[in-house]
Amino acid sequence: MPVGKSLTQNQIVTFLAEKNEMTKKQAKEFLDMLAALAYKEAKNGFTIPGLGKLVLVSRKARMGRNPANGEAIKIPAKKVVKFRVSKACKDAIVPAPRTRTATKKKAVKRRR
C-alpha cells in the first residue's frame, strides 16, 4: 500500500481479494454492488457500519454572489447527498483530544 496517497480502485480490490480469499473479480463485483445499493438507498439513509452514513439533505434557497463580478444571485433550494462520518471512524483517524482532569484544573488555578 502506498503511503501518503489515496488508494486506487484497483488497489482496494486487490487488498480485499487477498484479505478475504476471493478473486479480484469477486471483490470488484462486491464493491460495485455495494455502491449500487448505496445509490439506491441514499434517499432513505444508507449506513456503512464503522464508516458513516449517506443522507439526503434539503438545502434552503439563499442569496449568493457571482464570483466573476460580485453580483448578488438567488440560489434555488435543492436536495444534496451528504456523507456523515461515524464517531468510531473519526476517533480512529483523529483521536479525540484528552480533557484535563479535575485535579489538574485545581493545580492550574493554584499556580495563578
C-alpha positions as CSV (number, residue, x, y, z in Angstrom):
1,M,0.0,0.0,0.0
2,P,1.4,3.4,-0.9
3,V,2.0,5.8,2.0
4,G,0.6,9.3,1.7
5,K,-1.5,8.7,-1.4
6,S,-5.2,7.7,-1.7
7,L,-5.8,4.2,-2.9
8,T,-7.0,3.5,-6.4
9,Q,-9.9,1.2,-7.0
10,N,-7.6,-1.5,-8.3
11,Q,-5.5,-1.3,-5.1
12,I,-8.7,-1.6,-3.0
13,V,-9.9,-4.6,-5.0
14,T,-6.6,-6.3,-4.7
15,F,-6.4,-5.7,-1.0
16,L,-10.0,-7.0,-0.4
17,A,-9.4,-10.1,-2.6
18,E,-6.2,-11.0,-0.8
19,K,-7.6,-10.5,2.7
20,N,-10.9,-12.3,2.1
21,E,-9.6,-15.2,-0.1
22,M,-11.6,-14.3,-3.1
23,T,-10.8,-13.4,-6.7
24,K,-10.3,-9.8,-7.8
25,K,-13.4,-10.2,-10.0
26,Q,-15.5,-11.2,-7.0
27,A,-14.1,-8.3,-4.9
28,K,-14.8,-5.8,-7.7
29,E,-18.4,-7.1,-8.1
30,F,-18.9,-6.8,-4.3
31,L,-17.7,-3.1,-4.4
32,D,-19.9,-2.4,-7.4
33,M,-23.0,-4.0,-5.7
34,L,-22.3,-2.0,-2.5
35,A,-22.1,1.2,-4.5
36,A,-25.3,0.4,-6.4
37,L,-27.1,-0.3,-3.2
38,A,-25.9,2.9,-1.6
39,Y,-27.1,4.9,-4.6
40,K,-30.5,3.3,-4.5
41,E,-31.0,3.6,-0.7
42,A,-29.3,7.0,-0.1
43,K,-32.7,8.8,-0.2
44,N,-33.7,6.7,2.9
45,G,-30.3,6.9,4.6
46,F,-27.6,4.3,3.9
47,T,-25.3,3.3,6.7
48,I,-22.0,1.6,6.3
49,P,-21.2,0.3,9.8
50,G,-18.0,1.7,11.2
51,L,-17.6,4.3,8.4
52,G,-20.6,6.5,8.3
53,K,-24.0,7.2,6.7
54,L,-25.2,8.7,3.4
55,V,-28.1,11.1,4.0
56,L,-30.3,13.2,1.7
57,V,-30.4,16.8,2.9
58,S,-32.7,19.6,1.7
59,R,-30.9,23.0,1.3
60,K,-33.0,26.1,1.5
61,A,-32.9,28.8,-1.2
62,R,-30.4,31.5,-0.4
63,M,-28.6,34.6,-1.7
64,G,-25.1,34.2,-3.1
65,R,-22.6,36.1,-5.1
66,N,-21.3,35.6,-8.6
67,P,-17.6,35.2,-8.1
68,A,-16.8,36.7,-11.6
69,N,-18.5,40.1,-11.0
70,G,-19.7,40.1,-7.3
71,E,-23.3,40.4,-8.4
72,A,-25.9,39.0,-6.0
73,I,-27.7,36.0,-7.3
74,K,-30.5,33.8,-5.9
75,I,-29.5,30.2,-5.4
76,P,-32.6,27.9,-5.5
77,A,-33.5,25.3,-3.0
78,K,-32.2,21.8,-3.7
79,K,-31.6,18.4,-2.3
80,V,-28.0,17.1,-1.8
81,V,-26.4,13.9,-0.7
82,K,-24.0,14.2,2.3
83,F,-21.8,11.6,4.0
84,R,-21.7,11.8,7.8
85,V,-18.7,10.1,9.2
86,S,-19.3,7.9,12.2
87,K,-17.7,8.7,15.6
88,A,-15.7,5.4,15.5
89,C,-14.2,6.4,12.2
90,K,-13.4,9.9,13.4
91,D,-11.7,8.6,16.5
92,A,-9.7,6.0,14.5
93,I,-8.4,8.7,12.2
94,V,-8.1,11.7,14.5
95,P,-8.2,10.7,18.2
96,A,-10.4,12.9,20.4
97,P,-8.4,15.4,22.4
98,R,-7.9,14.4,26.0
99,T,-9.7,16.6,28.6
100,R,-7.9,17.8,31.7
101,T,-9.0,16.1,34.9
102,A,-10.4,18.0,37.9
103,T,-7.1,17.6,39.8
104,K,-5.1,19.2,37.0
105,K,-7.6,22.1,36.8
106,K,-7.2,22.8,40.5
107,A,-3.4,22.7,40.2
108,V,-3.5,25.2,37.4
109,K,-5.8,27.5,39.4
110,R,-3.4,27.4,42.5
111,R,-0.4,28.5,40.4
112,R,-2.1,31.7,39.4
